[in-house]
Structures are given as structure tokens and as C-alpha cells.
Amino acid sequence: MHYLEGQTPLDPDEENDLIPRLTTRDELNAFEQRNIASGLLWARRSRLLRTDLLNINSLTKLHARMFDQTWRWAGTFRQTGKNIGVEPHQIRSQLVQLCADGRYWLENEVLPLYVCAVRLHHRLVVIHPFPNGNGRHARMVADLLLYFHKQEALTWGGASLDVEGETRQQYLAALREADRGRFKSLLEFATRR
């Protein structure tokens, strides 16, 4: 399977867990997009997510709903090392810490809400808890946080990040800057019109 720069390659066992019979990357992308759209509709109505988005159960349920028609492993933590992310045995403890940090930021209004959303997104991408779909999941978590607080969604560069191009390259560069503790580019990218 061909992967875009920054995408997480699946190992053969993970690829074998594709539910529908699809033959091309374009078919997979279209199928996943329909699954994600269905997951978003569920998420916006979910009482669980509205009241407690920042906990492991909510994060895994969201990933499962985003990809449950596409991958058998949807909503389960990865068991293998990848080109990005913490070691598999660290995923749970890193997510617990992220959720605690996020709740603290929100309860104590440490950061503006959109900054909190972008930082949560970044940390989720860094942890990389699932075999695939981590960027899309992290962006949806950030957007849901804003949605549940009746704030405007982030623009994420104003173009699709699921295709190769300048916008995707800018996103990846902004993530790399954030990896070094410099969030200005990622914040500007996430809010650019």
C-alpha cells in the first residue's frame, strides 16, 4: 500500500484487518471518509463525549466509531512500534497524563480554549495510540472540544490533509516545530482561513 509522507504504515497483520474488500488507496480513502463522517455525527450527539471527552474510554470509543466499518482494530491501541509515537507499553499511561493535563488546562483556564485544543491534538499525535487514523482522530478531538464549548472549529489549513500537497506539507512542518516546543506555526496553521 502507498503511504503519504507522515502517514503511519500498517504492518501486514493490521492491513489484513481491513473489513471491506477494497482494491485501491482511493477506494479506502473514500470509504474511511464516509466512516469518519458517520463517527462525527455520533460524536456530536454523544452524551459521554460531551460530558467527559478527555478520558481513555471516550478517546477509544471515538476512534472506534470513526473507523469501525473500515478496520477490525478500530478503537484498540496499537501493539507494534511505528515511525512515530511512544512505545506501545507507554500508550495508556501517556494518555492518562494527557487527559489529566487537558482537564487541568480547561478547569483552570490556563490556556485559551483553541490553544488547549491544538496542544491536545499535538500530544495525541505524538502518543499515536492507534495503528492508523491518529491525525484524523486528534483533529476531531480538538474540534469536538471546541464544538462542545460552542466555539468555532479549527480550519486545519483550510484544505484536505488527506492528500499530498502544500497544505499537508505545512501541517507536517508545523507538527515538527511543535515537537520542539514551538507551537506558533501549528496554532497559525490550525486557525488559518
C-alpha positions as CSV (number, residue, x, y, z in Angstrom):
1,M,0.0,0.0,0.0
2,H,1.3,3.5,-0.8
3,Y,1.5,5.9,2.1
4,L,1.7,9.7,2.0
5,E,4.5,11.4,3.9
6,G,3.7,11.4,7.6
7,Q,1.2,8.6,7.4
8,T,1.7,5.6,9.6
9,P,2.5,2.4,7.7
10,L,0.5,-0.6,8.7
11,D,2.1,-3.9,9.3
12,P,0.7,-6.9,7.3
13,D,-1.5,-8.1,10.1
14,E,-3.0,-4.7,10.5
15,E,-3.6,-4.4,6.8
16,N,-5.4,-7.8,6.9
17,D,-7.9,-6.4,9.3
18,L,-9.5,-4.2,6.6
19,I,-13.2,-5.0,6.7
20,P,-14.5,-4.1,3.2
21,R,-13.0,-5.5,0.1
22,L,-11.2,-2.5,-1.4
23,T,-8.6,-2.6,-4.1
24,T,-7.1,0.9,-4.3
25,R,-6.0,3.7,-1.9
26,D,-8.6,6.0,-3.4
27,E,-11.4,3.5,-2.5
28,L,-10.0,3.1,1.0
29,N,-9.8,6.9,1.5
30,A,-13.4,7.4,0.3
31,F,-14.7,4.5,2.5
32,E,-12.8,5.9,5.5
33,Q,-14.2,9.4,4.9
34,R,-17.8,8.0,5.0
35,N,-17.0,6.1,8.2
36,I,-15.5,9.2,9.8
37,A,-18.5,11.4,8.8
38,S,-20.7,8.8,10.5
39,G,-18.5,8.9,13.5
40,L,-18.6,12.7,13.7
41,L,-22.5,12.6,13.7
42,W,-22.4,10.1,16.5
43,A,-19.8,12.1,18.4
44,R,-21.7,15.4,18.3
45,R,-24.7,13.7,19.9
46,S,-22.8,11.6,22.4
47,R,-23.6,12.5,26.0
48,L,-20.4,10.6,27.0
49,L,-18.1,12.7,24.9
50,R,-20.0,15.9,25.7
51,T,-19.5,15.4,29.4
52,D,-16.2,13.6,29.5
53,L,-14.2,13.8,26.2
54,L,-10.9,13.7,28.0
55,N,-10.6,10.1,29.2
56,I,-9.3,6.9,27.7
57,N,-12.8,5.3,27.3
58,S,-14.1,8.3,25.4
59,L,-11.0,8.6,23.2
60,T,-11.1,4.9,22.2
61,K,-14.9,5.0,21.6
62,L,-14.4,7.9,19.3
63,H,-11.7,6.2,17.3
64,A,-13.8,3.1,17.1
65,R,-16.8,5.0,15.8
66,M,-14.6,6.8,13.2
67,F,-13.2,3.6,11.8
68,D,-15.5,0.7,12.9
69,Q,-16.8,0.0,9.4
70,T,-13.2,0.0,8.0
71,W,-10.8,-1.7,10.4
72,R,-11.3,-4.6,12.8
73,W,-8.8,-2.9,15.2
74,A,-10.7,0.4,15.4
75,G,-10.6,1.8,18.9
76,T,-7.8,-0.6,20.1
77,F,-4.3,0.5,21.0
78,R,-1.5,-0.4,18.6
79,Q,0.7,-3.3,19.7
80,T,3.6,-2.5,17.4
81,G,6.2,0.2,17.1
82,K,5.7,2.7,14.3
83,N,7.6,5.5,12.6
84,I,6.1,7.9,15.2
85,G,4.7,7.6,18.7
86,V,5.6,6.3,22.1
87,E,6.3,2.6,22.7
88,P,3.1,0.6,22.8
89,H,3.5,-0.2,26.5
90,Q,3.5,3.6,27.3
91,I,0.3,4.4,25.4
92,R,-2.1,4.0,28.3
93,S,0.0,6.0,30.8
94,Q,0.7,8.7,28.4
95,L,-3.0,9.1,27.5
96,V,-3.9,9.2,31.2
97,Q,-1.4,12.0,31.7
98,L,-2.6,13.9,28.6
99,C,-6.3,13.7,29.7
100,A,-5.3,14.9,33.2
101,D,-3.3,17.8,31.7
102,G,-6.2,18.7,29.4
103,R,-8.8,18.7,32.2
104,Y,-6.4,20.8,34.3
105,W,-6.0,23.3,31.5
106,L,-9.7,23.5,31.0
107,E,-10.8,23.7,34.7
108,N,-8.2,26.3,35.5
109,E,-8.4,28.2,32.2
110,V,-4.6,28.0,31.8
111,L,-4.8,28.4,28.0
112,P,-7.3,29.9,25.6
113,L,-9.6,27.1,24.5
114,Y,-8.4,26.9,20.9
115,V,-4.7,26.7,22.2
116,C,-5.8,23.9,24.5
117,A,-7.4,22.1,21.6
118,V,-4.3,22.4,19.4
119,R,-2.0,21.3,22.2
120,L,-4.2,18.3,22.9
121,H,-4.2,17.5,19.2
122,H,-0.4,17.6,19.1
123,R,0.1,15.4,22.1
124,L,-2.4,12.8,20.7
125,V,-0.4,12.8,17.5
126,V,2.9,12.4,19.5
127,I,1.5,9.5,21.5
128,H,0.0,7.9,18.4
129,P,-2.2,5.4,20.2
130,F,-3.8,3.6,17.3
131,P,-2.4,1.6,14.3
132,N,-3.7,4.3,12.0
133,G,-6.0,7.3,11.8
134,N,-4.2,9.2,14.6
135,G,-4.1,12.6,12.9
136,R,-7.7,12.5,11.9
137,H,-8.7,11.3,15.4
138,A,-6.6,14.0,17.1
139,R,-8.1,16.7,14.9
140,M,-11.6,15.5,15.6
141,V,-10.9,15.5,19.4
142,A,-9.7,19.1,19.1
143,D,-12.7,20.1,17.0
144,L,-15.1,18.4,19.4
145,L,-13.6,20.1,22.4
146,L,-14.4,23.5,20.7
147,Y,-17.8,22.3,19.5
148,F,-18.9,21.2,23.0
149,H,-17.9,24.6,24.3
150,K,-19.8,26.3,21.5
151,Q,-16.7,27.7,19.8
152,E,-15.8,27.8,16.2
153,A,-14.0,24.8,14.7
154,L,-10.4,25.0,13.7
155,T,-9.7,25.3,9.9
156,W,-6.6,23.0,9.8
157,G,-5.1,25.0,7.0
158,G,-8.4,25.3,5.0
159,A,-7.7,22.3,2.8
160,S,-7.7,18.5,2.9
161,L,-4.8,17.0,4.8
162,D,-5.6,13.5,3.4
163,V,-3.9,14.3,0.0
164,E,-0.4,15.1,-0.9
165,G,0.2,18.8,-1.4
166,E,1.4,22.0,0.1
167,T,-1.2,22.2,2.9
168,R,-0.2,18.7,4.1
169,Q,3.5,19.7,4.0
170,Q,2.8,22.8,6.0
171,Y,0.8,20.8,8.6
172,L,3.7,18.3,9.0
173,A,6.2,21.1,9.3
174,A,4.1,22.8,12.0
175,L,3.8,19.5,13.9
176,R,7.6,19.1,13.8
177,E,8.0,22.6,15.1
178,A,5.6,21.8,17.9
179,D,7.6,18.6,18.7
180,R,10.4,21.1,19.6
181,G,8.1,23.1,21.9
182,R,7.4,25.8,19.4
183,F,3.6,26.0,18.8
184,K,3.3,29.2,16.9
185,S,3.2,27.6,13.4
186,L,0.7,24.9,14.4
187,L,-1.6,27.4,16.1
188,E,-1.4,29.7,13.0
189,F,-2.0,26.7,10.7
190,A,-4.9,25.4,12.7
191,T,-6.7,28.8,12.6
192,R,-5.7,29.9,9.1
193,R,-8.6,30.9,6.9
